[in-house]
Amino acid sequence: MAFSVSALVLFGIIMVIFIRNKQLKTSHAIVAALFGFMVSQSTAAQPIQDFLNSLAKAISSIAG
C-alpha cells in the first residue's frame, strides 16, 4: 500500500471537519474521493462492506 494508515486517519479527520463546517467544495470532494480510495485499500474495507450489505438487506426486508 502506497499510503500509510496515518494518511488514512488524516483524510478522515479532514472529512469530518469539512462535513461539520458544511463547506464541501470541489477541493473537498477530491479529498473525500481520496479518503474513499484509501479506505478501500485498508483492512477496514471488508467490515465496512459487510455492514453496508447487511444494512441493505435489512432495509429491503422492511420495505418488501
C-alpha positions in Angstrom: 0.0 0.0 0.0 1.4 3.3 -1.1 -0.2 5.3 1.8 0.2 4.5 5.5 -2.6 4.2 8.0 -1.7 7.7 9.4 -2.6 9.2 6.0 -6.0 7.4 6.2 -6.6 8.9 9.6 -5.6 12.4 8.3 -8.0 12.2 5.5 -10.7 11.0 7.9 -10.2 14.0 10.2 -10.2 16.4 7.3 -13.5 14.9 6.0 -15.1 15.3 9.5 -14.0 18.9 9.6 -15.4 19.6 6.1 -18.7 18.0 6.9 -19.2 19.7 10.2 -18.5 23.1 8.7 -20.9 22.4 5.8 -18.3 23.6 3.4 -17.9 20.7 1.0 -16.5 22.3 -2.2 -14.8 20.8 -5.2 -11.4 20.5 -3.5 -13.1 18.9 -0.5 -14.8 16.4 -2.8 -11.4 15.4 -4.1 -10.3 14.8 -0.5 -13.4 12.7 0.0 -12.6 10.6 -3.1 -9.1 10.1 -1.8 -10.4 9.1 1.6 -12.7 6.6 0.0 -9.9 5.2 -2.1 -7.7 4.8 0.9 -10.4 3.1 2.9 -10.9 0.6 0.1 -7.2 -0.3 0.3 -7.2 -0.7 4.0 -8.2 -3.6 6.3 -11.3 -1.7 7.2 -12.8 -2.3 3.7 -14.3 -5.7 4.3 -16.1 -4.9 7.6 -17.5 -1.7 6.0 -18.7 -3.7 3.0 -20.2 -6.4 5.3 -22.0 -3.7 7.3 -23.4 -2.0 4.2 -24.6 -5.3 2.8 -26.4 -6.2 6.0 -27.9 -2.7 6.1 -29.2 -3.0 2.5 -30.7 -6.4 3.3 -32.4 -5.0 6.5 -33.8 -2.1 4.5 -35.1 -4.3 1.7 -36.7 -6.7 4.2 -38.5 -3.8 5.9 -39.6 -2.2 2.6 -40.6 -5.5 1.0 
